[in-house]
Amino acid sequence: MSDVSEKKPLESKFFTALRPYFAFVDSTRFFTIPFSWLYILFAVVFLLTPFAVLYFLIDNGFFRQSAKVIVGGILCWIAIIAASWIAFQVWWNRKKVVHTDKLDTSVVINAFAHLVYTFCESLAHFVGVAGFFTGLFALIFGAGVLRFFGSGASAPLTLMICSLVGGYLGVWIARLAAFLFRKIAEIVVYVVVRIFKFFVHIIKQLFEYFFIFCQSVVDFIVNGWKVVVALVAKLGNTLLAIAHAPVNSNRASITYNND
């Protein structure tokens, strides 16, 4: 007798090689890891924003301007670097916000609501910091600097005030947007689930009626001929009984009185 235990056919490497993959799909990491990648993607976008701005400046002949405009523009670009770094940190520090051992509808809704909040908050920080310092340096070095950092803006003080107010309000708007997204998503999910359950109930009833109809047809096919045979047999017995019944002739006797 061999001491080596025989492997079952379905336990071979051919059938178990993909077991780790399916375990990953069935786990919550299948959702949380790509969601973290999305946070990293937005973080990298903000991190690369100053380089995109620098390319725009070079492409539009920024360094062919006067020294005053170039110094002011470089300081504005440094402010954009700082704002981009803050926005990058917002995304990077929250990339692992989704940690859960149970993945359900509420977890998914909260995850996307936090994504909306993070996006609005990072944008508010970027606009607040970059806009305020860009307006400040434009106020010092001349409004001509804004020609390269805005769509023809020429009011540095207005830009500073709007950036500060907009950045502050943007954080509150981010919270409000996340709250509204969560509530609207919950309502939508509730309505969709109720509609889905309604259609499932209707389909279930239709299938039940269909099965009852099919069962009735089958019962008729299987047992109907028995009923027909029984009726024919009963009719035949009745006819035979009538045919073999004795004929009783009650003849009337006539009595003559010969008085």
C-alpha positions as CSV (number, residue, x, y, z in Angstrom):
1,M,0.0,0.0,0.0
2,S,1.5,3.3,-1.0
3,D,1.9,6.1,1.6
4,V,1.6,8.8,-1.0
5,S,-1.9,10.2,-0.9
6,E,-3.6,10.4,-4.3
7,K,-4.8,13.8,-5.3
8,K,-8.3,14.2,-6.4
9,P,-8.8,15.2,-10.1
10,L,-10.2,18.6,-9.3
11,E,-7.3,19.5,-6.9
12,S,-4.6,19.4,-9.5
13,K,-2.7,22.6,-10.4
14,F,-4.7,23.0,-13.6
15,F,-7.9,23.6,-11.7
16,T,-6.4,25.5,-8.7
17,A,-4.0,27.8,-10.5
18,L,-6.5,30.7,-10.7
19,R,-7.8,30.3,-7.2
20,P,-5.9,33.3,-5.9
21,Y,-7.3,35.5,-8.7
22,F,-10.9,34.5,-7.9
23,A,-10.2,35.0,-4.2
24,F,-9.0,38.6,-5.0
25,V,-12.2,39.2,-7.1
26,D,-14.4,38.0,-4.3
27,S,-12.6,40.2,-1.7
28,T,-13.2,43.9,-1.0
29,R,-9.7,44.6,-2.3
30,F,-11.1,44.2,-5.8
31,F,-12.9,47.5,-5.2
32,T,-10.6,49.3,-2.7
33,I,-7.3,49.0,-4.6
34,P,-8.5,50.5,-8.0
35,F,-10.3,53.2,-6.0
36,S,-7.0,54.1,-4.3
37,W,-5.4,54.2,-7.8
38,L,-8.0,56.8,-8.8
39,Y,-6.8,59.0,-5.9
40,I,-3.2,58.6,-6.9
41,L,-4.1,59.5,-10.5
42,F,-5.7,62.8,-9.4
43,A,-2.8,63.5,-7.1
44,V,-0.3,63.0,-10.0
45,V,-2.5,65.3,-12.2
46,F,-2.2,68.1,-9.6
47,L,1.5,67.4,-9.1
48,L,2.1,67.8,-12.9
49,T,0.0,71.0,-13.2
50,P,3.0,73.4,-12.6
51,F,4.9,71.7,-15.5
52,A,1.9,72.1,-17.8
53,V,1.7,75.8,-16.8
54,L,5.4,76.2,-17.4
55,Y,5.0,74.7,-20.9
56,F,2.1,77.1,-21.5
57,L,4.3,80.1,-20.4
58,I,7.2,79.1,-22.7
59,D,4.9,78.4,-25.6
60,N,3.3,81.8,-25.3
61,G,6.6,83.7,-25.2
62,F,6.5,84.6,-21.5
63,F,10.3,84.8,-21.2
64,R,10.4,87.4,-24.0
65,Q,8.6,89.9,-21.8
66,S,10.1,92.6,-19.6
67,A,12.1,91.7,-16.5
68,K,9.3,92.9,-14.2
69,V,6.7,90.7,-15.8
70,I,9.1,87.7,-15.8
71,V,9.9,88.1,-12.1
72,G,6.2,88.5,-11.2
73,G,5.3,85.5,-13.4
74,I,8.0,83.3,-11.8
75,L,6.6,84.1,-8.4
76,C,3.1,83.3,-9.6
77,W,4.4,80.0,-10.9
78,I,6.0,79.2,-7.6
79,A,2.6,80.0,-6.0
80,I,1.0,77.5,-8.4
81,I,3.6,74.9,-7.3
82,A,2.7,75.4,-3.7
83,A,-1.0,75.2,-4.5
84,S,-0.5,72.0,-6.6
85,W,1.5,70.5,-3.7
86,I,-1.3,71.2,-1.3
87,A,-3.8,69.6,-3.7
88,F,-1.5,66.7,-4.2
89,Q,-1.3,66.1,-0.5
90,V,-5.1,66.2,-0.1
91,W,-5.4,63.4,-2.6
92,W,-2.3,61.4,-1.5
93,N,-3.2,61.4,2.2
94,R,-6.7,60.1,1.5
95,K,-6.0,57.5,-1.1
96,K,-6.5,54.8,1.5
97,V,-9.8,56.1,2.8
98,V,-11.7,53.0,1.8
99,H,-10.9,50.2,4.3
100,T,-13.7,47.7,4.8
101,D,-14.1,44.0,5.2
102,K,-17.7,44.2,4.0
103,L,-18.6,45.7,0.7
104,D,-22.2,46.8,0.3
105,T,-24.2,49.6,-1.2
106,S,-23.6,52.1,1.6
107,V,-19.8,51.6,1.5
108,V,-19.8,52.2,-2.3
109,I,-21.9,55.3,-1.9
110,N,-19.8,56.7,0.9
111,A,-16.6,56.0,-1.1
112,F,-17.8,57.9,-4.1
113,A,-19.2,60.7,-1.9
114,H,-15.7,61.0,-0.4
115,L,-14.3,61.1,-3.9
116,V,-16.5,64.1,-4.7
117,Y,-15.6,65.8,-1.5
118,T,-11.9,65.3,-2.0
119,F,-12.1,66.6,-5.6
120,C,-14.0,69.7,-4.6
121,E,-11.7,70.4,-1.6
122,S,-8.5,70.0,-3.5
123,L,-9.8,72.3,-6.2
124,A,-10.8,74.8,-3.6
125,H,-7.3,74.7,-2.0
126,F,-5.7,75.1,-5.4
127,V,-7.8,78.0,-6.5
128,G,-7.6,79.7,-3.1
129,V,-3.8,79.6,-2.8
130,A,-2.8,80.0,-6.5
131,G,-5.4,82.7,-7.1
132,F,-4.6,84.7,-4.1
133,F,-0.8,84.8,-4.6
134,T,-1.2,85.3,-8.3
135,G,-3.3,88.3,-7.7
136,L,-0.9,89.5,-5.0
137,F,2.2,89.3,-7.3
138,A,0.2,90.8,-10.1
139,L,-0.7,93.7,-7.8
140,I,3.0,94.2,-7.0
141,F,4.6,93.7,-10.4
142,G,1.7,94.9,-12.6
143,A,-1.5,93.5,-14.0
144,G,0.3,92.4,-17.2
145,V,1.4,89.3,-15.4
146,L,-2.2,88.0,-15.3
147,R,-2.2,87.9,-19.1
148,F,-0.3,84.6,-18.8
149,F,-2.2,83.2,-15.8
150,G,-5.8,84.2,-16.7
151,S,-8.2,84.9,-19.5
152,G,-7.4,88.6,-19.9
153,A,-7.9,89.4,-16.2
154,S,-6.8,92.9,-15.2
155,A,-8.0,93.2,-11.6
156,P,-5.5,91.7,-9.2
157,L,-7.3,92.8,-6.0
158,T,-10.5,91.3,-7.2
159,L,-8.7,88.1,-8.0
160,M,-7.2,88.0,-4.5
161,I,-10.6,88.6,-2.8
162,C,-12.5,86.1,-5.0
163,S,-9.8,83.5,-4.6
164,L,-9.9,83.7,-0.8
165,V,-13.6,83.7,-0.6
166,G,-14.0,81.1,-3.3
167,G,-11.4,78.8,-1.7
168,Y,-13.0,79.1,1.7
169,L,-16.5,78.6,0.4
170,G,-15.2,75.8,-1.8
171,V,-14.4,73.6,1.2
172,W,-17.9,74.1,2.5
173,I,-19.3,73.4,-1.0
174,A,-17.3,70.2,-1.1
175,R,-18.9,69.0,2.1
176,L,-22.4,70.0,0.8
177,A,-21.7,68.3,-2.6
178,A,-20.6,65.1,-0.8
179,F,-23.7,65.2,1.4
180,L,-26.0,65.8,-1.6
181,F,-24.3,63.1,-3.6
182,R,-24.7,60.6,-0.8
183,K,-28.4,61.4,-0.3
184,I,-29.2,61.5,-4.0
185,A,-27.4,58.2,-4.5
186,E,-29.3,56.6,-1.6
187,I,-32.6,57.8,-3.1
188,V,-31.6,56.5,-6.6
189,V,-30.4,53.2,-5.2
190,Y,-33.6,52.8,-3.1
191,V,-35.8,53.6,-6.1
192,V,-33.9,51.3,-8.4
193,V,-34.0,48.5,-5.9
194,R,-37.7,48.9,-5.4
195,I,-38.3,48.9,-9.2
196,F,-36.1,45.9,-9.5
197,K,-37.9,44.0,-6.8
198,F,-41.3,45.0,-8.4
199,F,-40.2,43.6,-11.8
200,V,-38.8,40.5,-10.1
201,H,-42.1,40.0,-8.3
202,I,-44.1,40.4,-11.6
203,I,-41.8,38.0,-13.4
204,K,-42.0,35.5,-10.5
205,Q,-45.8,35.7,-10.7
206,L,-45.8,35.2,-14.4
207,F,-43.6,32.2,-14.1
208,E,-45.8,30.8,-11.4
209,Y,-48.9,31.2,-13.6
210,F,-47.0,29.8,-16.5
211,F,-46.0,26.7,-14.5
212,I,-49.5,26.3,-13.2
213,F,-50.8,26.4,-16.8
214,C,-48.2,23.9,-18.0
215,Q,-49.0,21.6,-15.1
216,S,-52.7,21.8,-15.9
217,V,-51.9,20.9,-19.6
218,V,-49.7,18.1,-18.5
219,D,-52.3,16.8,-16.1
220,F,-54.9,16.9,-18.7
221,I,-52.7,15.1,-21.2
222,V,-51.7,12.5,-18.6
223,N,-55.1,12.0,-16.9
224,G,-57.6,13.3,-19.4
225,W,-57.7,10.1,-21.4
226,K,-58.6,8.2,-18.3
227,V,-61.6,10.4,-17.7
228,V,-62.6,10.0,-21.4
229,V,-62.3,6.2,-21.2
230,A,-64.3,6.2,-18.0
231,L,-67.0,8.2,-19.5
232,V,-67.1,6.0,-22.6
233,A,-67.1,2.9,-20.5
234,K,-70.0,4.3,-18.4
235,L,-71.9,5.2,-21.5
236,G,-71.3,1.8,-23.0
237,N,-72.5,0.0,-19.8
238,T,-75.6,2.2,-19.8
239,L,-76.4,1.3,-23.4
240,L,-75.8,-2.4,-22.7
241,A,-78.0,-2.3,-19.7
242,I,-80.8,-0.8,-21.8
243,A,-80.3,-3.4,-24.6
244,H,-80.5,-6.4,-22.2
245,A,-83.3,-5.2,-20.1
246,P,-86.5,-7.6,-20.1
247,V,-89.5,-6.4,-22.0
248,N,-92.7,-6.5,-19.8
249,S,-96.0,-6.7,-22.0
250,N,-98.9,-5.8,-19.9
251,R,-101.8,-6.9,-22.0
252,A,-105.3,-5.7,-21.0
253,S,-107.8,-8.5,-20.6
254,I,-111.3,-7.9,-21.9
255,T,-114.2,-9.6,-20.0
256,Y,-117.5,-10.1,-21.7
257,N,-120.5,-10.4,-19.6
258,N,-123.2,-12.6,-21.2
259,D,-126.1,-11.6,-19.1
